Amino acid sequence: MGASARTRPKRLSVKLLQIREALGLSQSQMGKRLGLDAEFARNYVSGYERGTREPTLEVLLRYSEISRCWINALVDDRVDLPTKLPSSRMSEGIRQGKGSRT
């Protein structure tokens, strides 16, 4: 039996770009904040933001900590990031549609 490809969040790359821009960081600066190898930091972040490279769980956790948003807000396509980043407290994001919460 062959393994099927796992589903990737469609909006992840946009959300990661949104976080970096809200923090006012260059791709290299963001890579350093994420703890990526300085030589490749910009390339990795660029790939995450274009959707051509998938961040590891460790990198997603760092994005979560830096933005102060729960990791599920990053990977759940039904949830928007808060308008102000980093959040003043850990945020679960804003659920799209009825019953939106922050």
VOBA-1610 file (N, C-alpha, C; in pm, whole numbers, padded with zeros to 5 digits, always signed):
BEGIN
Met+00083-00118+00000Met+00000+00000+00000Met+00088+00124+00000Gly+00057+00217-00088Gly+00132+00341-00095Gly+00076+00444+00002Ala+00165+00528+00049Ala+00123+00634+00139Ala+00074+00753+00057Ser-00037+00810+00097Ser-00087+00927+00027Ser-00023+01053+00085Ala-00013+01155+00004Ala+00046+01281+00049Ala-00045+01343+00153Arg+00016+01402+00253Arg-00067+01464+00356Arg-00111+01601+00310Thr-00223+01644+00361Thr-00281+01772+00324Thr-00198+01885+00384Arg-00170+01986+00302Arg-00094+02103+00348Arg-00189+02221+00361Pro-00173+02301+00465Pro-00258+02420+00479Pro-00239+02513+00359Lys-00348+02558+00300Lys-00342+02643+00182Lys-00300+02786+00214Arg-00331+02833+00334Arg-00304+02972+00371Arg-00179+02990+00457Leu-00106+02884+00484Leu+00009+02893+00573Leu+00112+02995+00524Ser+00147+02990+00397Ser+00251+03079+00346Ser+00210+03225+00361Val+00085+03256+00337Val+00035+03394+00352Val+00042+03438+00498Lys+00008+03347+00588Lys+00011+03380+00731Lys+00155+03404+00779Leu+00249+03324+00730Leu+00388+03342+00772Leu+00442+03475+00721Leu+00406+03512+00600Leu+00444+03643+00545Leu+00380+03754+00628Gln+00254+03738+00663Gln+00182+03837+00744Gln+00253+03859+00878Ile+00298+03753+00940Ile+00369+03764+01068Ile+00497+03843+01051Arg+00577+03806+00952Arg+00706+03874+00931Arg+00686+04023+00903Glu+00590+04055+00817Glu+00566+04195+00783Glu+00513+04273+00902Ala+00427+04212+00983Ala+00374+04279+01102Ala+00485+04311+01202Leu+00587+04225+01205Leu+00701+04247+01296Leu+00803+04342+01237Gly+00788+04375+01109Gly+00881+04468+01043Gly+01020+04411+01024Leu+01027+04281+00998Leu+01156+04213+00984Leu+01183+04177+00838Ser+01310+04177+00801Ser+01350+04125+00670Ser+01345+03972+00679Gln+01357+03907+00565Gln+01358+03760+00566Gln+01478+03708+00643Ser+01593+03772+00630Ser+01712+03729+00704Ser+01693+03747+00854Gln+01635+03860+00894Gln+01610+03885+01036Gln+01511+03784+01092Met+01407+03753+01015Met+01308+03655+01060Met+01374+03519+01074Gly+01458+03483+00979Gly+01528+03355+00987Gly+01613+03344+01113Lys+01678+03453+01150Lys+01758+03453+01273Lys+01668+03438+01395Arg+01553+03508+01396Arg+01459+03496+01508Arg+01404+03353+01520Leu+01395+03286+01405Leu+01346+03148+01404Leu+01454+03048+01443Gly+01578+03095+01452Gly+01688+03007+01488Gly+01742+02927+01370Leu+01717+02977+01249Leu+01766+02907+01130Leu+01913+02941+01106Asp+01982+02854+01036Asp+02121+02876+01000Asp+02133+03009+00926Ala+02219+03098+00974Ala+02231+03234+00920Ala+02259+03234+00770Glu+02335+03138+00721Glu+02371+03134+00580Glu+02250+03108+00490Phe+02153+03034+00540Phe+02038+02995+00459Phe+01906+03057+00506Ala+01909+03140+00609Ala+01787+03191+00671Ala+01693+03257+00571Arg+01744+03349+00489Arg+01660+03422+00394Arg+01596+03326+00294Asn+01674+03229+00246Asn+01621+03132+00149Asn+01510+03046+00209Tyr+01530+03003+00333Tyr+01427+02923+00398Tyr+01299+03004+00416Val+01311+03124+00472Val+01193+03207+00496Val+01123+03240+00364Ser+01199+03270+00262Ser+01142+03297+00130Ser+01061+03176+00082Gly+01116+03059+00098Gly+01046+02936+00057Gly+00918+02913+00136Tyr+00922+02942+00267Tyr+00801+02928+00349Tyr+00693+03023+00299Glu+00733+03147+00269Glu+00637+03250+00229Glu+00583+03229+00087Arg+00657+03161+00003Arg+00611+03131-00133Arg+00538+02998-00140Gly+00546+02920-00034Gly+00480+02790-00031Gly+00558+02681-00101Thr+00686+02705-00130Thr+00769+02604-00197Thr+00848+02520-00097Arg+00853+02563+00026Arg+00924+02491+00132Arg+00829+02482+00251Glu+00821+02364+00312Glu+00733+02345+00427Glu+00814+02356+00557Pro+00773+02445+00647Pro+00846+02458+00773Pro+00829+02334+00860Thr+00933+02303+00936Thr+00924+02192+01031Thr+00831+02231+01145Leu+00791+02135+01224Leu+00709+02164+01341Leu+00782+02258+01437Glu+00912+02240+01451Glu+00992+02327+01538Glu+00987+02472+01489Val+00998+02492+01359Val+00992+02627+01302Val+00852+02685+01320Leu+00748+02606+01298Leu+00611+02654+01320Leu+00590+02694+01466Leu+00647+02617+01557Leu+00638+02651+01699Leu+00705+02785+01727Arg+00820+02811+01665Arg+00888+02939+01682Arg+00804+03053+01625Tyr+00743+03035+01507Tyr+00653+03137+01452Tyr+00540+03164+01552Ser+00486+03057+01611Ser+00379+03070+01709Ser+00425+03152+01830Glu+00541+03123+01881Glu+00594+03194+01997Glu+00623+03341+01965Ile+00681+03366+01849Ile+00716+03502+01809Ile+00592+03588+01788Ser+00489+03530+01726Ser+00366+03605+01696Ser+00267+03605+01812Arg+00288+03515+01907Arg+00199+03495+02022Arg+00060+03450+01975Cys+00060+03359+01876Cys-00063+03295+01827Cys-00046+03144+01842Trp-00152+03079+01882Trp-00146+02934+01892Trp-00112+02875+01755Ile-00040+02766+01755Ile+00004+02704+01631Ile-00115+02665+01542Asn-00228+02628+01603Asn-00345+02593+01521Asn-00396+02713+01442Ala-00375+02836+01491Ala-00415+02955+01415Ala-00329+02969+01289Leu-00208+02917+01294Leu-00120+02922+01177Leu-00161+02819+01072Val-00197+02700+01115Val-00219+02591+01020Val-00365+02566+00983Asp-00459+02622+01057Asp-00600+02601+01028Asp-00646+02708+00928Asp-00681+02665+00807Asp-00723+02758+00702Asp-00854+02829+00735Arg-00929+02779+00833Arg-01055+02842+00872Arg-01037+02952+00976Val-00912+02975+01016Val-00883+03073+01121Val-00791+03180+01065Asp-00827+03308+01091Asp-00743+03421+01053Asp-00654+03459+01171Leu-00539+03517+01140Leu-00453+03568+01246Leu-00513+03696+01302Pro-00482+03730+01428Pro-00530+03856+01483Pro-00475+03973+01401Thr-00542+04086+01406Thr-00498+04202+01327Thr-00370+04263+01383Lys-00348+04251+01514Lys-00227+04306+01576Lys-00133+04193+01614Leu-00013+04198+01557Leu+00090+04098+01587Leu+00218+04168+01629Pro+00290+04118+01727Pro+00250+04004+01809Pro+00132+04040+01897Ser+00052+03942+01930Ser-00064+03961+02016Ser-00017+03996+02156Ser-00102+04065+02230Ser-00067+04101+02367Ser-00068+03977+02457Arg-00145+03877+02419Arg-00147+03747+02490Arg-00158+03640+02382Met-00130+03517+02419Met-00143+03408+02322Met-00285+03408+02268Ser-00297+03409+02135Ser-00427+03419+02070Ser-00457+03291+01993Glu-00584+03252+01996Glu-00626+03136+01918Glu-00664+03176+01776Gly-00653+03305+01744Gly-00689+03353+01612Gly-00836+03387+01604Ile-00881+03418+01484Ile-01019+03460+01463Ile-01084+03362+01366Arg-01179+03286+01416Arg-01248+03186+01332Arg-01332+03261+01230Gln-01323+03218+01106Gln-01400+03279+00997Gln-01547+03241+01010Gly-01635+03330+00970Gly-01777+03300+00971Gly-01840+03321+01106Lys-01951+03247+01130Lys-02028+03262+01254Lys-01946+03223+01375Gly-01972+03291+01485Gly-01909+03256+01612Gly-01761+03289+01617Ser-01718+03395+01551Ser-01576+03432+01554Ser-01533+03462+01695Arg-01412+03416+01727Arg-01356+03437+01861Arg-01213+03485+01847Thr-01161+03550+01952Thr-01020+03588+01957Thr-00956+03530+02078
//
